[in-house]
Amino acid sequence: MIILKRINRLYNTRPEGFPQIRVYHKKGSGKKSPRYLLKCGCCDGKLEIYFDKEGLEINGVNGSIEDWREILFPLLQIEKEYKNRFII
């Protein structure tokens, strides 16, 4: 898995004019799953994502990876190939 590296400065803006999301990663240890911590680029808002091979926990909400795909892919406008058709 490739871990995203970014400069995590406050108010580091992207070309679109939005502040860049700050990304932090921690490896899993013992019973703790690895996690991503996403912080807002302009304030102290944060989102924690814990993950393993079976599922994701996003801000305390557990679900299977397939459930999260069904919810998040349409929001991100990602096309998914399914039985030789594209579903948006």
C-alpha positions in Angstrom: 0.0 0.0 0.0 1.3 3.4 -0.9 1.2 6.0 1.9 0.4 9.5 0.7 3.1 12.1 1.7 2.2 15.8 1.9 3.4 19.0 3.3 1.0 19.4 6.3 1.0 23.2 6.6 -2.1 25.1 7.7 -3.5 27.2 4.8 -1.5 25.5 2.1 -3.9 26.1 -0.7 -4.4 23.9 -3.8 -4.7 25.4 -7.4 -8.5 25.2 -7.1 -8.3 27.7 -4.1 -9.3 25.2 -1.4 -7.0 24.5 1.6 -5.2 21.3 1.2 -6.2 18.5 3.5 -3.5 17.5 5.9 -2.8 13.8 6.0 -1.1 11.8 8.8 -0.6 8.0 9.0 0.1 5.7 11.9 1.1 2.0 11.6 -0.9 -0.6 13.5 0.6 -2.1 16.6 -0.7 -4.9 18.7 -4.5 -4.8 18.8 -4.6 -1.3 17.2 -5.4 -1.0 13.5 -3.4 1.3 11.2 -5.1 4.6 10.7 -5.2 7.8 8.7 -5.8 11.1 10.4 -7.2 13.8 8.0 -7.2 17.3 9.2 -8.9 20.4 7.6 -6.5 22.7 5.9 -7.9 25.8 7.5 -9.1 24.8 11.0 -8.8 22.0 13.7 -11.5 19.8 12.2 -10.4 16.1 11.8 -11.4 12.7 10.5 -10.0 9.4 11.7 -10.0 6.4 9.5 -9.0 3.0 10.9 -8.6 0.2 8.4 -7.8 -3.5 8.0 -8.4 -6.2 5.4 -12.1 -6.7 6.5 -13.4 -3.2 6.9 -13.1 0.5 7.7 -14.0 2.6 10.7 -14.5 6.2 9.8 -15.0 8.5 12.8 -16.4 5.7 14.9 -18.7 4.2 12.2 -17.8 0.6 11.3 -18.6 -0.9 8.0 -17.3 -3.3 5.4 -15.1 -2.0 2.6 -17.9 -2.8 0.1 -20.4 -0.7 2.1 -18.1 2.3 2.2 -17.5 1.9 -1.6 -21.2 2.0 -2.3 -21.5 5.2 -0.2 -18.4 7.1 -1.1 -17.7 6.3 -4.8 -20.8 8.1 -6.1 -19.9 11.1 -4.0 -16.4 11.2 -5.5 -17.8 10.5 -9.0 -15.6 7.4 -9.5 -16.7 4.9 -12.1 -16.7 1.2 -11.1 -16.7 -1.5 -13.7 -19.3 -4.2 -13.0 -20.2 -7.0 -15.3 -18.9 -5.1 -18.4 -20.9 -2.0 -17.6 -20.0 1.2 -15.9 -22.0 2.2 -12.8 -21.6 5.8 -11.6 
